[in-house]
Amino acid sequence: MDFTVFYRRVLTKIVGFIKFTHLENFFWIIFSQNKEYFGHKKDKWRKTSQFIKDNNKLFKYWGFCSDDYINKTIIDVGAGSKLRTKFFKQAKIIAIEPLANRFIKNITWCDLTDSEKVYSTPAEFYISDLKEKGDLIFCINVLDHVKDYKQVLESTIPYLNEQGIYVLSVDLHEAKTIEHPISINEEELEKLFECLGVNIFKKVKMLPDHPFFGQGEAVTYFLKRKDYLSKLNAF
């Protein structure tokens, strides 16, 4: 018996049984997410007043005022260890962050518990309780850090209520790293918006002081549901 052929066949069956997406998930958790966690844990900027100043500057650059969403619901997708969305006064913040439990337990300055609700789950997983709850959804410097950005958008766009705004800010780049395991193409991304039922009503290139968050070129999309825009156009 040719054992080389035998083991090759066995290996082929094993690989076929364990889907590639499962392996991707394993490597994303072990490598990308661990690096992300320790990057936040060691970070000095987020625990200083400079973070608040820089964050305020960013939101104002995008055209927001701090009292725009009083008593409104903001969903912070990939919230990180420090809530950027606290820029908005008296807003109801819902945070989605896969590392939330680790951040809350191990980082003293983490403020995720200031949210009305925290989901310590990957943004790829659809949360039915959030359907059409978001007056404003933010996804800032997140999309190129996830395992499946298309699934993230497919899961989170339904959280947008009829008149809500989805703000997606992401670095567009070809190169991949452990922290940025996927590359995102501008044309492909905009086609995906079309498929998922949202239109771009505003688009901003770069950031106030930098061309990107980490690499490539930052672009920020302001999205609205097509069905709402269609109603407006009908009048």
C-alpha positions in Angstrom: 0.0 0.0 0.0 1.3 3.5 -0.9 1.0 5.3 2.5 1.9 8.6 0.8 -1.2 8.4 -1.3 -3.3 7.2 1.6 -2.3 10.1 3.9 -2.7 12.6 1.1 -6.3 11.3 0.7 -7.0 11.5 4.4 -5.6 15.0 4.6 -7.7 16.1 1.6 -10.8 14.8 3.4 -9.9 16.6 6.6 -9.3 19.9 4.9 -12.6 19.4 3.1 -14.4 18.8 6.4 -12.8 21.8 8.2 -14.0 24.6 6.0 -11.5 27.3 5.1 -13.7 29.9 6.8 -13.2 28.1 10.1 -9.5 28.2 9.7 -9.7 31.9 8.8 -11.7 32.4 12.0 -9.1 30.6 14.1 -6.2 32.7 12.7 -8.2 35.9 13.1 -8.9 35.2 16.8 -5.4 33.9 17.6 -3.3 36.4 15.7 -5.3 39.5 14.6 -7.5 39.9 17.6 -4.7 39.2 20.2 -2.5 41.8 18.5 -5.5 44.2 18.5 -6.1 43.5 22.2 -2.4 44.1 23.3 -2.3 47.2 21.0 -5.1 48.7 23.0 -3.8 47.6 26.4 -0.4 49.2 25.7 -1.8 52.3 24.1 -1.1 55.6 25.8 -3.0 58.0 23.6 -6.5 56.7 24.4 -6.1 57.3 28.1 -5.0 61.0 27.7 -7.0 64.2 27.1 -5.4 64.3 23.7 -7.6 61.4 22.6 -10.7 63.5 23.4 -9.3 66.6 21.6 -8.4 64.6 18.5 -11.7 62.8 18.5 -13.7 66.0 18.9 -11.7 67.5 16.0 -12.5 64.5 13.8 -16.3 64.6 14.5 -16.4 68.3 13.8 -14.5 67.8 10.6 -17.3 65.4 9.5 -19.8 68.1 10.3 -21.3 66.9 13.6 -22.1 68.9 16.8 -22.1 67.3 20.2 -25.8 67.9 20.8 -27.0 66.5 17.5 -28.2 63.2 19.0 -29.6 64.0 22.5 -31.8 61.0 23.6 -31.1 59.3 20.2 -29.6 55.8 19.8 -26.1 55.5 18.4 -24.7 52.1 17.6 -20.9 52.0 17.7 -19.7 49.1 15.6 -16.2 48.0 16.6 -16.2 50.4 19.5 -12.7 49.6 20.7 -11.6 50.2 24.3 -12.5 53.9 24.4 -15.9 55.2 23.2 -15.4 57.8 20.4 -19.2 58.2 20.3 -19.2 59.8 23.8 -18.6 63.0 21.7 -22.4 63.2 21.5 -24.1 64.5 24.7 -26.8 62.4 26.3 -27.0 59.9 23.5 -27.9 56.3 24.1 -24.8 54.4 23.0 -24.9 50.7 22.1 -21.4 49.3 21.7 -20.5 46.2 19.6 -16.9 45.1 20.2 -15.6 41.5 20.0 -12.9 42.2 22.6 -15.3 44.1 25.0 -15.1 41.6 27.8 -11.3 41.5 27.8 -11.1 45.3 27.5 -13.5 45.9 30.4 -11.8 43.3 32.6 -8.1 44.2 31.9 -7.9 47.9 30.9 -8.6 50.3 33.8 -9.4 53.3 31.6 -11.8 51.4 29.3 -15.1 53.1 29.3 -17.3 50.7 27.4 -19.5 50.2 30.5 -20.7 53.8 30.0 -22.7 52.5 27.1 -26.4 51.6 27.6 -25.6 48.2 26.2 -22.4 46.3 25.3 -22.3 43.3 22.9 -19.0 41.5 23.2 -19.4 39.8 19.9 -17.9 40.1 16.4 -19.7 42.6 14.2 -20.2 39.9 11.6 -22.9 38.3 13.8 -26.4 39.8 13.3 -28.1 41.0 16.5 -31.8 40.8 16.0 -32.6 43.1 19.0 -30.9 46.0 17.1 -33.0 45.8 14.0 -33.9 49.4 12.9 -32.8 50.8 16.3 -30.0 53.1 15.1 -30.5 56.8 14.6 -26.8 56.9 13.9 -24.4 54.1 13.3 -20.6 54.6 13.4 -18.0 52.2 12.1 -14.7 54.0 12.5 -11.4 52.4 11.5 -12.8 49.0 11.9 -13.6 47.4 8.5 -10.1 46.4 7.5 -9.5 44.9 11.0 -12.4 42.3 10.7 -12.5 38.8 9.3 -15.3 39.4 6.8 -16.1 43.1 6.0 -19.0 42.2 3.7 -20.7 40.2 6.4 -20.1 43.1 8.8 -22.0 45.5 6.5 -24.7 42.9 5.7 -25.3 42.4 9.5 -25.1 46.0 10.6 -26.9 48.0 7.9 -30.3 46.6 9.0 -29.7 48.3 12.4 -30.3 51.6 10.6 -33.8 53.1 11.2 -35.7 54.7 8.4 -34.2 58.2 8.8 -30.9 57.1 10.3 -27.3 57.7 9.0 -24.6 55.1 8.8 -21.1 56.7 9.0 -18.4 54.3 7.7 -14.8 55.5 7.9 -12.1 53.1 6.7 -8.6 52.9 5.3 -8.5 51.7 1.7 -5.4 49.7 0.9 -4.1 46.7 -0.9 -1.4 45.5 1.5 -2.4 43.1 4.3 -0.9 42.8 7.8 -1.8 40.9 11.0 -3.8 43.9 12.3 -5.3 44.6 8.9 -6.0 41.1 7.5 -8.1 42.2 4.5 -7.7 44.8 1.7 -10.7 46.9 0.7 -11.3 48.2 -2.8 -13.3 51.5 -3.1 -15.2 50.4 -6.2 -16.1 47.0 -4.7 -17.2 48.6 -1.5 -19.5 51.1 -3.2 -21.1 48.3 -5.3 -21.7 46.5 -2.0 -23.6 49.5 -0.7 -25.8 49.4 -3.7 -26.6 45.7 -3.1 -27.3 46.3 0.6 -29.9 49.0 0.0 -28.0 52.1 1.0 -27.0 55.2 -1.0 -24.0 57.5 -0.4 -25.1 61.0 0.2 -21.7 62.4 1.3 -18.1 61.2 0.9 -15.0 62.6 2.6 -11.5 61.8 1.7 -8.7 61.7 4.4 -8.8 62.9 8.0 -8.3 66.3 9.6 -4.5 65.9 10.1 -3.6 62.6 8.4 -4.3 60.8 5.1 -5.2 57.6 7.0 -5.8 55.8 10.3 -3.1 53.2 9.8 -2.2 52.8 6.1 -3.5 53.5 2.6 -6.1 56.3 2.3 -9.0 57.0 4.7 -12.4 57.6 3.2 -15.6 58.3 5.1 -19.0 57.4 3.7 -22.3 58.9 4.9 -25.1 56.4 4.0 -28.9 56.4 4.1 -31.4 53.8 3.3 -32.6 53.8 -0.3 -36.3 53.3 0.8 -36.2 56.5 2.8 -34.5 58.5 0.0 -37.1 57.2 -2.4 -39.9 58.6 -0.2 -38.2 62.0 -0.1 -37.8 62.1 -3.8 -41.4 61.3 -4.3 -42.4 64.7 -2.8 
